[in-house]
Amino acid sequence: MSQASPEHNNEADFRSTKLTRAKAIDDRVVVGGDGSAEAVAVATDLLDVAREAHGGTRRRISEVGVNVRDVHSRLSTIAGIAESQDRLIVLRIVVQGPTSRIPIVWQHVGDGAADALRGALSAIEMEIQAALEALPLPATVDCPVVLAPELAAQIAHEAIGHTSEADNYVEYAEPAGFKLGYRWSEFPLTIVDDPTIPGLRGSFGVDHDGVPSHRRVLVDKGVWADLLVNGEWSKRLGLLPGNGRRVPFAESSLPRMSTTFLEAGEAEVGDLIAGVREGIYCRGTWSAGSVGMDCIIRPAWGERIRDGRLTGELVRRFDIVSEKAALVGAIDAVGNDFVMQNPAFGCDKYGQNGLGISMGAPHVRLTSVQLSPN
């Protein structure tokens, strides 16, 4: 990890959090925490939307809860003080499954949470159905998959984004033989990191080293084209800086992602599914992570595809486990849709955790990946 920079005056750093908790107990809403009256109102509204929408499955829902966290951060930078204010919202629905209680999590950042939740209710209902009806994946299998945007975005973040951070590149990618110019995919996919897009959690005008932000094309038509670099690594590698970021009270910036996304392609989503003889359409996301040149992505559930059609057979409790190069290299089609996400939980690296990022993708199809029960 890099040394402390003299330009950072950590005494000027500040992070304040106000948390409101709301929970549905029978027909009552119980509110606690030290959040604002506005946050209490948001939590209560979200509970009302969630409880009304799921009346048909209410007998199987054992708990509905909301956390609304207002986070105010202030950081010292070379260019002055950088301030941010985020409202991070997590809705948790616990379903009584056949053998255990199964949590379903929905996230939102910013205002308009109730309207956003109404727009997401169909997907939440489907995840509830999967929690109630899906069978665990019985054994490890290699098969084609279609990934919904929330999972395809994890490929951009874990496989390409983290590997393109300059310190990671030097630590484990380059020694393993993966260098700029490497062809990640025969498919001409493009993956971008762009903090200049307004209104997103990963957006910023100046990084924490005082360098103006700019768009970087990390993978251009399948080829590794650029890295994410802070001030220190810019000097080492001779690349343009602009992705030096840190969390409050950290001693130094690190090369970090901002808004990282896989650009949309030309294929209709239905055609992605139609091109699979036997595989799984993976949806929802529990988590993802990477260590060196390996990564793991955990879908919330999936639906079996047979002869190009969705069968209605639901599966859950499985992970996508792969070397990063194999995972990206398996992409053979990219949808013409696109979804951008602002995760409430942020990104963790070297103890600098919860950094605000955004990520996006369309649907993608992979020729074969390993799915392992969890």
LOVEXTI-334340 format. One record per residue: residue in three letters; y, x, z of N, C-alpha, C in turn. Coordinates in steps of 0.2 Angstrom, whole numbers, plus 2048, in hexadecimal, padded with zeros to 3 digits. Layout:
BEGIN
ALAYXZYXZYXZ...
This chain:
BEGIN
MET7FA804800800800800806804800SER80B8027FD8118067FC815807803GLN81980C80381D80D80982380880AALA82680881082C80481183280680DSER83580180A83B80380684180380APRO84680880984C80880E85080280CGLU8507FF8068547FA8048537F4808HIS84D7F380B84B7ED80E84D7ED815ASN8517E98178537E881E84F7E2821ASN84A7E48248457DE8278497DA82CGLU84E7DD8308517D98358557D3832ALA8567D382C8597CE8288547C8826ASP84D7CA8278487C58258487BF82APHE8457BA8278457B482B8407AF828ARG83C7AC82C8377A782A8377A182FSER83979B82D83879683283479082FTHR83078D83482B78883182B782836LYS82C77C83382C776837826772834LEU82177083881B76D83681B766839THR81A76183481975A836811758835ARG80E75683A80775383980774C839ALA8037498358027428357FB740834LYS7F873C8387F173A8377F0733838ALA7EB7308337E97298347E3728839ILE7E472483E7DF7238427DE71B843ASP7D97198407D871283F7DE70F83BASP7E170A83D7E770883A7EE70A83CARG7EE7108407F47138437F571983FVAL7FB71B83F7FD72283D800725843VAL7FD72B84480072F84A803735847VAL80973684980E73C84680F74184CGLY80F74784A81074C84F81475284CGLY81575885081875D84D82075D84EASP82376284C82A76384D82E763846GLY82C76084182F75F83B83575A83BSER83975A83683E75683583C74E834ALA84174A83584074383483E74182DGLU84174582883F744821838746820ALA83574C82382F74E82282A749825VAL82C74682B82874182E82773B829ALA82C73982682C73382182873581BVAL82873B81982473D81381C73D815ALA81B73F81B81473F81D81173881ETHR81573482181372D82281272981BASP81772A81681672781081072A80CLEU80E73080D80873380A80272F80DLEU80272F8137FC72B8167FC724814ASP80172181380171A8117FE71980AVAL80071E8057FE71E7FF7F67207FEALA7F47258027ED7278027E9721805ARG7EB71E80A7E771980E7E671380AGLU7EC7118067EB70B8027E770C7FCALA7E87127F97E47137F37DD7137F4HIS7DA7157FA7D37167FB7D07117FFGLY7D370B7FE7D07058027C9704800GLY7C77057FA7C07047F87BB7087FBTHR7BD70E7FC7B87137FF7BA714807ARG7BE71080A7C17118107BB712815ARG7B670F8157B170F81A7AD71681AARG7AE71A8147AB7218147B0726816ILE7B77248167BC7298187BD729820SER7BB72F8237BC72F82A7C273282CGLU7C67358287CD73782B7D2739825VAL7D87378267DD7388217E373C825GLY7E57428227EA7458267EF749821VAL7F574A8237FA74D81F7FE752823ASN7FF75882080375D82380975E81FVAL80F75E82181575F81E818765821ARG81976B81D81C77182082277381DASP82877382082E77581D82F77D81FVAL82F78181A82F78881B83678B818HIS83A78E81C84079181A83F79981BSER84079C81583F7A48168457A7813ARG8477AD81684D7B181484A7B8814LEU84B7BB80E8497C280E84F7C780CSER84F7CD80F8547D280D8517D5806THR8567D68018547DA7FB85A7DE7F9ILE8587E37F485E7E77F28647E37F0ALA8627DD7EC8687D97EA86B7D57EFGLY8697D57F586C7D07FA8667CC7FDILE8687C68008637C28038607BD7FFALA85A7BC7FE8567B77FA8547B27FFGLU8567AC7FE8537A680284F7A17FESER84A79E8028467997FF845794804GLN84478D80184378880683D784802ASP83778380583278080282F77A807ARG82D77580482A770807823770805LEU81E77280981777280781376D80AILE80F76980680C763809805763807VAL80176280C7F976280B7F775B80ELEU7F375780A7F075180B7E875380CARG7E57508117DE7528137DB74B814ILE7D674A8107D27448107CB746812VAL7C87448177C17468197BC740818VAL7B77418147B373C8117AC73D815GLN7A97388177A273881A79D738815GLY79B73E81379673F80E78F73D810PRO78A73E80C78373C80E780740814THR78274781578074B81A78574E81ESER78C74E81C79175182079874E81EARG79D7508227A474E8207A775381BILE7AA7508167AC7548107B4754810PRO7B77598117BF7588107C1759808ILE7C67558077C97558007D0756801VAL7D375B7FE7DA75E7FF7DE75D7F9TRP7E475A7FA7E975A7F57EF75E7F7GLN7F27617F37F87657F47FE7637F0HIS8047647F380A7637EF8107677F2VAL81476A7EE81A76E7F082076A7EEGLY8257697F382C7677F182C75F7F2ASP83175C7EF8327557F082E7517EBGLY82F74A7EC82B7457E88247457E9ALA8227477EF81A7477F18177407F0ALA81A73B7F28177347F28157327EAASP81A7347E68197327DF8147377DCALA81473D7DE80F7427DB8087407DELEU80773E7E480173B7E67FE7357E3ARG8037317E180072B7DD7FE72D7D6GLY8017327D37FE7357CD7F87387CDALA7F673B7D37F073E7D47EA73A7D7LEU7EC7347D87E77307DC7E072F7D8SER7E172F7D17DA72E7CD7D67347CEALA7D973A7CE7D57407CF7D27407D6ILE7D673E7DB7D473E7E27CE7397E3GLU7CE7337E07C972E7E07C37317DDMET7C37357D87BD7387D47BA73D7D9GLU7BE7417DC7BC7467E17B87437E7ILE7BB73D7E97B87397EF7B17377ECGLN7B17347E67AA7327E37A57387E3ALA7A873E7E17A37437E17A17457E8ALA7A57457ED7A37477F479E7427F6LEU79E73C7F47997367F67937377F2GLU7937387EC78D7387E778A73E7E4ALA78E7437E478C7497E178674D7E5LEU7827507E177C7547E477E75B7E4PRO77C75F7E977D7667E977A7697E3LEU77D76E7E077A7727DB7737757DDPRO76E7747DA7677767DE76677D7DDALA7687817D87667887D776B78B7D3THR76C7927D37707957CF76E7947C7VAL7747937C37727927BC7787957B8ASP7767987B277B79A7AD77C7957A8CYS7827927A778378D7A278A78D79FPRO78B78979A79278879879678479DVAL79C78579D7A07807A27A777F79EVAL7AA7797A07B177779E7B47777A5LEU7BA77B7A57BE77B7AC7C47777ABALA7C57727B07CB76E7B07D17737B1PRO7D77717B07DD7767B07DE7797B7GLU7DC7767BD7DD7797C37D877F7C4LEU7D377F7C17CE7847C17CF78A7BCALA7D17877B67D378C7B17D97917B3ALA7DE78E7B77E37927BA7E17977BFGLN7DB7967C27D979B7C67D67A17C3ILE7D47A07BC7D27A67B87D87AA7B7ALA7DE7A77B57E47AA7B47E67AE7BAHIS7E67AB7C07E87AE7C67E47B37C8GLU7DD7B27C97D97B77CC7D67BC7C8ALA7D47BA7C27D17BF7BD7D67C47BAILE7DC7C17B77E17C47B47E77C67B8GLY7EA7C17BC7F07C37C07EF7C87C5HIS7EA7C87C97E97CD7CE7E77D47CBTHR7E37D37C67E17DA7C37E77DD7BFSER7EC7D97BD7F27DC7BA7F77DE7BFGLU7F67DD7C57FB7E07CA7FA7E77CAALA7FF7EB7CA7FF7F27C87FB7F67CDASP7FB7F57D47F77F87D97F07F77D8ASN7EE7F07D77E77EF7D57E47F27CFTYR7E97F27CA7E77F57C47E57FC7C5VAL7E98007C87E78077CA7E18087CEGLU7E18037D37DC8047D87D58037D6TYR7D47FD7D27CD7FC7D07CC7FA7C9ALA7D17F87C57D07F67BE7CF7FC7BAGLU7D48017BA7D48077B67CE80B7B7PRO7CC80C7BE7C68117BF7C080D7BCALA7C08077BB7BA8047B97BA8037B1GLY7BF8067AE7BF8077A77C38017A3PHE7C77FD7A77CB7F87A57D27FA7A5LYS7D57FB79F7DC7FD79E7E07F9799LEU7E67F979A7EB7F67957E87F778EGLY7E87F278A7E57F27837DE7EF783TYR7DB7EE7897D47EB7897D47E4787ARG7CF7E37837CE7DC7807CA7D8785TRP7CE7D37897CA7CF78E7C67CA78ASER7C97C77847C57C17817C67C277AGLU7C17C07767C17BF76F7C57B976DPHE7C57B47727CA7AE7707D17B1772PRO7D67AF76D7DD7B176E7E17AE773LEU7DE7AF7797E27AB77F7E87AF781THR7ED7AC7847F37AF7867F47AD78DILE7F57B27927F77B17997FD7B479BVAL8017B179E8087B379F80A7B27A6ASP80E7B77A98127B67AF8197B67AEASP81C7B07B08237AF7AF8277AB7B5PRO82A7B07B982E7AD7BE8357AA7BCTHR8367AA7B683D7A77B383C79F7B2ILE83679D7B28367957B18397927B7PRO83E78E7B684178B7BC83D7857C0GLY83E7857C683C77F7CA8357807CDLEU8327867CC82B7877CF82B78B7D5ARG82578B7D982578F7DF8257967DDGLY8227987D882279F7D68287A27D3SER82D79E7D28337A07CE8387A47D2PHE83B7A97CF8407AC7D28457B07CDGLY84B7B17CF8507B47CA8507BB7CBVAL84F7BE7D184F7C57D28497C67D7ASP8457CB7D68407CD7DA8427D07E1HIS83E7D17E58407D47EC8417DB7ECASP8417DF7E68447E57E584A7E57E2GLY84D7DF7E18547DE7DE8547DF7D6VAL84E7DE7D384D7DE7CC84D7D77C9PRO8517D67C38517CF7C084A7CE7BESER8487C77BE8417C57BC8417C57B5HIS83B7C57B283A7C47AB8337C27A9ARG8327BF7A382B7BD7A18277C379FARG8217C37A181C7C879F8167C579CVAL8147C779680E7C57938087CA795LEU8047C879A7FF7CC79C7F97CD797VAL7F77C77947F17C878F7F47C4789ASP7F47C87847F77C677D7F27C5778LYS7F07BF7767EB7BE7717E47C1773GLY7E37C177A7DC7C377C7DD7CB77FVAL7E27CE77E7E37D577F7E77D6785TRP7E57DB78A7E97DD7907F07E078DALA7F67DD78F7FC7E078C8017E2791ASP8007E07978067E279C8037E27A3LEU8077E57A88057E47AF80B7E27B3LEU8097DF7B980F7DD7BE8107E37C2VAL8177E57C28197EB7C581F7EA7CAASN81F7ED7D08257ED7D48297F47D3GLY82E7F57D78327FB7D582E8027D6GLU82A8027DB8268087DC82180A7D7TRP81D8047D58188057CF81C8067C8SER8228047C88258057C182780C7C0LYS8288107C68298177C582381B7C4ARG81E8187C781781C7C681481B7BFLEU8158157BC8128137B68178137B0GLY81D8137B18228127AC82280C7A8LEU8218067AC8218007AA8277FC7ADLEU82A7F77A982F7F37AC82E7EF7B2PRO8327F07B78317ED7BE8337E57BDGLY8337E27C38357DB7C38307D67C7ASN82A7D97C98267D57CD8247D87D4GLY82A7DB7D78297DD7DE82B7D87E3ARG8267D57E78267D07EB8237D17F2ARG8267CE7F78247CF7FE8257C9802VAL8217C88078227C380C8277C5811PRO82A7C181582F7C381A82B7C781FPHE82F7CD82182D7D28268287D7823ALA8267D681D8227DB81A8267E1819GLU8237E781A8277EE8198297EF812SER8257ED80D8277EF8068247E9801SER8277EA7FB8257E57F681E7E87F3LEU81A7E37F08147E57ED8157E27E5PRO8117E47E18117E17DA80D7DA7DBARG8107D57DA80E7CE7DB80F7C97D5MET80B7C47D580C7BF7D08117BB7D2SER8147B77CD8197B27CE8167AB7CBTHR8187A97C58157A37C28107A67BCTHR80A7A57BD8057A87B98017A37B5PHE8007A37AF7FD79D7AB7FA79F7A5LEU7F579C7A37F179C79D7F4797798GLU7F77997927FA79578E7F579078BALA7F878A7897F47857867F178777FGLY7EB78577D7E97867767EA780772GLU7E577F76D7E57797687E0774769ALA7DB77576D7D577176D7D676A771GLU7D476576F7D475F7737CE760779VAL7D075D77F7CB75E7847C575B783GLY7C575577F7BE75277D7BA756779ASP7BD75A7757BA75F7707B7765774LEU7BA76777A7B776C77E7B076A781ILE7B07637837AA7617867A575F781ALA7A775D77B7A275B77679F762773GLY7A276877479F76E77279A771777VAL79876D77C79377078178D76C780ARG78776F77F78176C77F77E76A786GLU77E76F78A77C76D791780772796GLY78576F79A78977379E78C76E7A4ILE7927717A679576D7AC79C76D7ABTYR7A07677AC7A77667AC7A97677B3CYS7AC76D7B47AE76E7BB7B576C7BDARG7B67697C37BD7667C47BF7677CCGLY7C57677CD7C77687D47C676F7D6THR7CA7717DB7C97787DD7C97797E5TRP7C577C7E87C577D7EF7C87847F0SER7C67897EC7C978F7EE7C77947E8ALA7CA79A7E87C87A07E47CA7A67E7GLY7C77AB7E57C97B27E77C67B77E3SER7C87BE7E47C57C37E07C57C97E5VAL7C07CE7E37C07D47E67BE7D97E0GLY7C37DE7DF7C27E27DA7C17DF7D3MET7BC7E07CF7BB7DD7C97B77D77C9ASP7B67D47CF7B27CE7CF7B67C97D2CYS7B47C37D07B87BD7D37B37B77D4ILE7B57B27D87B27AC7DA7B67A67D9ILE7B47A17D67B879B7D67B47957D8ARG7B77917DD7B378C7E07B57857DEPRO7B27817D97B477B7D77B27767DDALA7B67707DD7B576B7E27AE7677E0TRP7AD7667D97A87627D77A77637CFGLY7A27617CC7A17617C579D75B7C3GLU79D75A7BC7997557B97957587B3ARG78F7567B378A75A7AE78C7577A7ILE78C75C7A278D75A79B78675B797ARG78475679377E757790780754788ASP77E75878377F75677C78675477BGLY78B75877E79275777D795751780ARG79174E785794748788793749790LEU79874679479874679B79374179DTHR78E7437A278973E7A378A73A7A9GLY78F73B7AD7907387B378C73B7B9GLU7887407B87847437BD7887487C1LEU78A7477C778F74B7CB78B7517CFVAL78E7577CF78C75C7D379175F7D7ARG7907627DD7957667E179176B7E5ARG79576F7E97937757ED79077A7E8PHE79577D7E47937837E07997877DEASP79878D7DD79D7927DB79C7957D4ILE7A27977D17A279B7CB7A27A27CDVAL79D7A67CC79D7AD7CE79C7B17C8SER7A17B67C87A17BA7C17A57C07C2GLU7A37C57BE7A87CB7BD7AE7C87B9LYS7B47CA7BA7BA7C87B77B97C87AFALA7B77CE7AD7B77CF7A67B27CA7A2ALA7AD7C97A67A87C47A37AB7BD7A3LEU7AE7BB7A87B17B57A97B67B37A3VAL7BB7B87A37C07B779E7BD7B7797GLY7B87BC7967B57BD78F7B17B778DALA7AF7B27927AB7AD7907AF7A778DILE7B67A778E7BA7A278B7BA7A1784ASP7B879C7817B779B77A7BB795777ALA7BF79177B7C378C7797C878A77FVAL7CE78977D7D47877817D778077FGLY7D877C7847DA7757837E2775781ASN7E477077E7EB76F77C7EF76B782ASP7EC76A7887EF76778D7F276D792PHE7F576C7977F877179C7FA76E7A2VAL7F87717A87FA76F7AE7FD7757B2MET8037747B58067797B98057777C0GLN80377C7C580277A7CC80677F7D0ASN80877C7D680C7807DB80877F7E2PRO8037847E37FF7847E98037847EFALA8017807F48047807FA8027867FEPHE7FC7897FD7FA78E8017FC7957FFGLY7FF7967F980179C7F77FC7A17F6CYS7FE7A77F57F97AD7F37F97B27F8ASP7F37B57F97F27BA7FF7F17C17FCLYS7F47C67FE7F27CD7FC7F47D2801TYR7EF7D68037F17DC8087F57DA80EGLY7F37D48117F67D18177FD7CE816GLN8007CE8108067CB80E8037C480BASN8027BF80F7FF7B980E8047B380DGLY8027AE8098057A880880B7A9803LEU80B7AE7FF8117AF7FA8117A97F5GLY8177A67F48177A07F08167A27E9ILE81279F7E58107A07DE80F79A7DBSER80F79A7D480D7947D08087977CBMET8047927C97FF7947C47FD78E7BFGLY7FB78F7B97FA7897B57F578B7AFALA7F27867AC7ED7877A77EC7807A4PRO7E978079E7E677A79B7DE77A79DHIS7DB77579A7D377679A7D177C796VAL7CB77F7997C87847957C1783795ARG7BE78678F7B678678F7B478D78FLEU7AE78E7937AB7957937A4794791THR7A279978D79B79878A79679978FSER79679D79479179D7997947A079FVAL79379D7A57957A17AC78F79F7B1GLN78F7A37B678A7A27BB78D79D7C0LEU7897987C278B7937C77867947CDSER7887957D37847977D87857927DEPRO78078F7E178178A7E778478E7ECASN78878A7F078C78D7F678A7897FC
